[in-house]
Amino acid sequence: MKVVEHTGPLAGVVVLEFTQIIAGPFCCQLLSDMGASVTKFEPIGGEPWRAGGVPIVPTESRVYIGLNRGKRCVEMDLRQPEARAIVHKLIPEVDVVVINYRPGVAEALGIDYETLRALNPRLIYCENTAYGRTGPLSRAGGYDIVVQSFTGLMAGEAKMQGDVPTYIYPAIADFATGMQMASSISAALFARTRTGRGQRIDSTMLATALSMQTMSFNWIDMIDDEVLPALLTELKQARAQQKSFEEQLAIKGKYRPAAAANVYYRVYQTADGFVTIGALSPSLRDKVVAATGMQDPRRTGDGQWVMQLDSFGPAEQEALVAQAEGILRGKTTDEWMEIFTRHGVPAGPLNFMEELFDHPQTAANGLTVEVDHAILGHMRMVGPAFQMSDTPLAAQGASPTLGAHTDEVLAEAGLDDGAIASLRAKGVIG
């Protein structure tokens, strides 16, 4: 199989991608940025994300373009035996297979781990599912919003849309899972250099969403053996009584109180916009006080901090926030940024993402790259999220048009023009 000439730490690594929507495509785009040669297999008509949102033209949407750059695309009906045979011909020369179908689909298509490993024992096979391959939910579908809901991510944020919580945007469980997958594949490739053996990787959105909550997802026996069973019992009762989500949040807050309003870690409105302060240590709080002139009763006359004051409850916290809000509204964002910078306060303006295309900071770090799409032409998009001194990462091109490389890849599998034309006539390929 042809290795596309890329640069980067994974140059020479050959990847076959059988994924769609976000987590799998994002993983494989990261692998491409690192230099891997990625060939994506899509069903006839393309994966659903090609029509995601409002397509710019048929089969080309903004969301697809943002998740699939630097890849080749094969349009193929994997349900057909002829398609399966082509994939099997390619596997001996492949390093990595990435797949994110529901459990059982890969087996039905003949691209499961056991089948492919028999053809290539050095194969790294990464399969992502919503909930895992075993357990009562293993066959359940799980989009990001469903996993956010199931794992408590959504409840933890508690951003309300009317009477119910809404999801965190962007799709945090999906994108974080894509990063986890790329990381695990890189680790497996490294392990193979030592052992010569491939292996299976099982990734789940469930595990990713829980791992991101590691500071809260812990049960400490000496504290929680009495607290958490009582919380769970009361929540069950509240649901049976059809209490609102906000009432359920109040129950949780009774057993696991949320962090108090933090005047030093929040967004403030200024005279012409917004500015965000992030100061968590006593030394940084000192700098905020010096920069703003605010009066915090927890700061003593000798410059010490007494954070546990019996008289400093929620009302006092809100009063301190109101004091700070009044001060911050008195100057523009640029004026506050000059003051905060001078005092060493970690702070930044509140931007919309679109304001960063031409920002000098994104430019200085190579975070806006330019590519040329076969249909849509020139475009700018976010570049690789990290860099390496000896094997730099790079965007390896725009996303592929549907089926752009079907004939090329089939030729690499040993098919001549006549065989390819026959498969197209039968509807096996697009």
N, C-alpha and C positions, 0 to 999 in steps of 0.2 A: 504494500500500500504506500502511496506517495506521502512523503513527509513534507508538509508545507514549510518553506524556508522562513521561519520566524527567529527572532532573537529573544534572549531572556533566559532565566535559570532553568526553565523546563523545555528549552529548545530541543527538538528531536523526540519528545514524548508525543505519542499518537493517542488521541482520545476519540471515542465514539459516544455521541450524546443521544440519549432517548428520553428527553425531558421536555416539559412545557411549563408555561406560566412564569414563576419567578425563581424559586429556590434553585432548581437544577440549572436553568439557563444562566443565572447569575454566577453560580459555581463555575460553569464551563467558560463563561466570559472571563472570569478571574484567571482560570488556567490558560486561556488564550493570551491574556495580557502578560502572563509569565512565560510565554513562548511556546506553549503546547500547540500542536496541530489538531484542531477540533473539527470534527465532521458531525453535523447535527442531522438526525433523521426525523422528518416530519411526515404526518399522514397526508394523503392526497387532499389538496386544498389548503394545507398548512395547519400549524398548531393554532388553538383558539386565540392566543395572544396577538396574532397578526391582525386580528380585528378588534383588539382591545381598545376601550375608550372610543374615540372617533377616528377611524383610519384616515390617514392622509390621502392615500390612494388604496384601492383594493389590495389586500394582503400586506400592506405596509403601515403599521401604526407606530406612534411615538413610543409606546411601552415595549413593543417588540424590538425596535431599533436600539433602545437603551439597554437591552439585556442580552444581545446576541452578536455583538461586534466581533470581528476577527475570526469568524467561523465559515466553514463550507456548509452547504445545505443540500440534502438529498430528499426528494419528495417520493415517498414509497409507502405502499400499503403492506405493513408488516404482517397482516393477517394471512397474506398469500404465501404458500409454500415456496414459491420462487424467490420472494423477497427474503424469506428466512435463510434460504440457501446462500444468497449473496452475502448476507451479514456473516454467516458462518465461514465463508471463504476469506473474509477480511480479518477475522478475529486473530489468527496466528501472528499477524504483524501489528497488533494493537497492544498498547500498554494499559489503557484505562477505558472502562465502560462506566458511564454515569446514567442512572435510570431513576425515574420518580413516579412510576405507575403504582396503582394500588397493589397490595400483595396478591399474587396469583396471576396478574396480567402478564408479567414477564415469562412465567412458565407457559402460559397459553400461547405466547408468541415465539417460544423457543429461544429466548434471549435471557434466560435465568442464569444464575451464577454457576450452578452445577453443569449445565449444558455447555456454557462458554469456557469454563475452567478445563473441561475435558479437551477442548481444542487448543488451549493456551494456559498451562499451569502458572505462568508468570503474570497472568492478568490481574490487575487491580480493578475490583468491581465495587462501585459505590452505589448503593440503593437507598434512596430517601423515601420515607413514607410519612404520613401524618402522625400516626400513633404507634408505629412499630409493627413487626411481622407477627407478633403473638399477642394474646390478650383479647378481651371481649370487644375492643374497638379496632382490632387490626384490619378489618375489612371496611371500616368506615372512611368516607371521604373527609378530607380536612383542609379547607382553605384557611388562609391566614386568620381571617376574622373568627372562624370557628375555633381554631387553636388558641387564639388570644382569649376567647371567652372561656374555654374549657380549663385553661391553666391559670386563670386568675390575673393574667396580664391586664386585661381590660378592666377588671374590678379594682386593681391596684391603682390604675390611672383615674378611674371614675370620672371621665369626661362625659357629661350628660348631653343627650340629644332628646329633649323633652323629658320623659319620665324614665328613660332607660340609658344605660351607658353606651358609648360608641367606641369604635375601634381606634387604635393608635395608627396614625399614618405618618410615614409610609409603612408598608407591610413588614413590621419589625421582625416577626417570627420567620417569615420567608427569607428576608435578606440575611439575617443572622445565620440561618441554617445554610444558605449558600456559602457563606464564609466558613462555617464549620466543615462543610463538605470539601471545599478546596484545601483547607488546612489538613484534614485527615488524609486526603489523596496524596498530598505532598509528603506527609509522614510515611504513608505506605510505600511510596516510591523510594524513599530513603531506606526504609527497612529492607526493601527488595535488593538494594545494592549490597546489603550485608548477608542476606540469606539466600538470594536467588529465587525466592518464592513470592508469588502473588498472594492476595488475600481478599476477603470480602469485607466491606465496610457497610455497616448499617447506621444510617442517620435518620433522625426523626425530628419533626417540628415540635413534638411534645417535649423531647429532651432539651432542645434548644431554648424553648420558652421557659422551662423550669430553671435551666442553668443560669439564665439571665436574672433570675430572682433569688440568687443564692444567698443574698443577705437576709432575705425574709423566709425563704423555704428551708427552715431548719427547726427542728423540734428538740429543744434543750430540756431534758427530763426534769431537772431541778426547778425549772421555771414553768414549763408548758404542760406537765402531766396533769395539772389541775385546771389550767387556764384554757387550753385548746379543746378538750372534750366539752367543757361548758359552752364555749363559743360555738362549736359545731352543733350541739344540741339546740341552742337558742336560734341559730340560723335555720335549722330544719323546721322548727316550730313557726318561725316567721314566714317561711315560704308556704307552709301549710295554711297559714292565715292570710295569704296573699298580700303580705306587707310590701310596700314599695321598695325599690332598690335603695333609695336614700335611707329608709328606715333600717334596712339590712346593713348599710354602711355604718350607721350609728351603733348597731349592735357590735360589729367588728371593732369599731373604735373604742368601745367600752372595755374590750379584752386586750386589744392590741392598738393602743392609741397611735394616731398618726403623728408625725413630727410636727411640732409647733411651727407657726408662721415664723419664717427666718428672714429677718430684715436684711441680712447680709448675703442672701442667696436667692435673688428674685429679679423679676423684670420691673422696671419703673418707667412711667411715662415722663417725658421731658417736655420742654417748651415746643418742640417741633417733631417729636418722634418718640422713640423708646431706647432705653439703655439697660443692659443686663449686668448685674454684679454677681461675682462668685467669690466669696471670701469666707472660708470655713475655719481658719485658724485664728487664735487670739491676736497674733501679730498682724494678720490681714484685717481683722476687725478694727484694730487700732488705726490702720491706714484709712479705712472707710470713715471712721469718726473724724480723723484729721482732715480728710478731703471734703466732707460735707458739713461739718460743724454740728452734727446731730448729737443729742444728749441721750445716752443709754444708761439707765440707773444701775445696770449690772457692772458698769465700769467704775471702779472706786477712784478716789482722788489721787491715789498714788499710782494710777495706771494699771492696777490689777483687775482681773475679771472674776466676778462671783456669779457663776451661771445658775446656781440653784438657789434662787430667792423664793421664800415662801409667798411673798407678796406679788411675785411676777407670774401671773396666770394668763389665761387667754385674753382677757380684756386689756391687760398691760401690753401683751405682745401686739395686739391689734393697734393699740395707741401708738406704739413705737413705729410700726409700719406706716401708719397715717402721718406721723411726723416726718418720716423719710420721704414719703410720697410728696408731701408739700414742699420739701426742700428741693427734690429732684425736678419738680415742674418749673422751677425758677430759672433754669438755664437750658440752652439747646443741647442736643446730643453731642455735637462737636465740642462745645464748651466743656461738657462733663468729661468727654473722652480725653481732652487735654489735661484737665485737673486730675482725673484718675490715673492717667499715665504718669504724670509728674509725681504722684504720691505712691505709685507702685500697686495700685488696686487692680486686680484682674477684672476687666470689664470689656464690653463690646456692644456695638449698636445692634438693634434687632433688624435684620435684613430679610427681604424676600429672596428666595433662591435665585431668581432671575437677575438680581443685582450683582451677582458674583461672576458672571461671564467675563467681565472686563475689570474685575477688581485686581489691583496690583499684587495682593497676597496669593490669590489663586494662580495668577500668571507666574509669579516667582517660584512657585512650587510645582509647576508643570501640571496643574490640575484641570486645565482645559485643553483638550486635544482636538485636532481637526482631521476629519476623514471625508472621503468622497463616496457617496452611495450611488449604486448603479442606476437607480431611478430618480432619487430625490436630490442628487447632486451634493454640493458641499454642505457640511454641517459641523458644528462644534458640540462637544459633549464632555462629560467628566472623564478624566484620565485615570490611570492606575492609582490606587489608594496608598501605595508605598513604593519606595525605590530601593535599589541595591547598587552598590558602587561598581562591582565587577560585571554583573549581568543585569543591566538595567531593563526595566519593564517598559513596554510600549503598547499602545493600541495597534493591533495588527490589521486594521482595516475596518470598514463599515460592516454592518450586519448584512447577511446574504439575502438576495432575493429568493423567492420560493423556487426550489428545485434547480438553482443556478449551477450546481455541481453534480447533478444526478448522473449525467453521462460520463463525466470525468471519473467519478468514484466507481461506477460500474465497469468502466474500462480497466481500472486498477484491480478489480476483482476478476479480470480475465474475460469479460464479455466483449464480443465484437459488435460492430454497428448493427448487424442484422439481428442479433439476439436482443440488443437494447430496444430496437424498433418493435420487435415482437412483444416484449414486456410492456411497452407503452401502449400498444394496441390492445392488450389484455387488461389494461387498467392497473397493472402492478406498480407502475411508476408514473409520475406526472410529467 
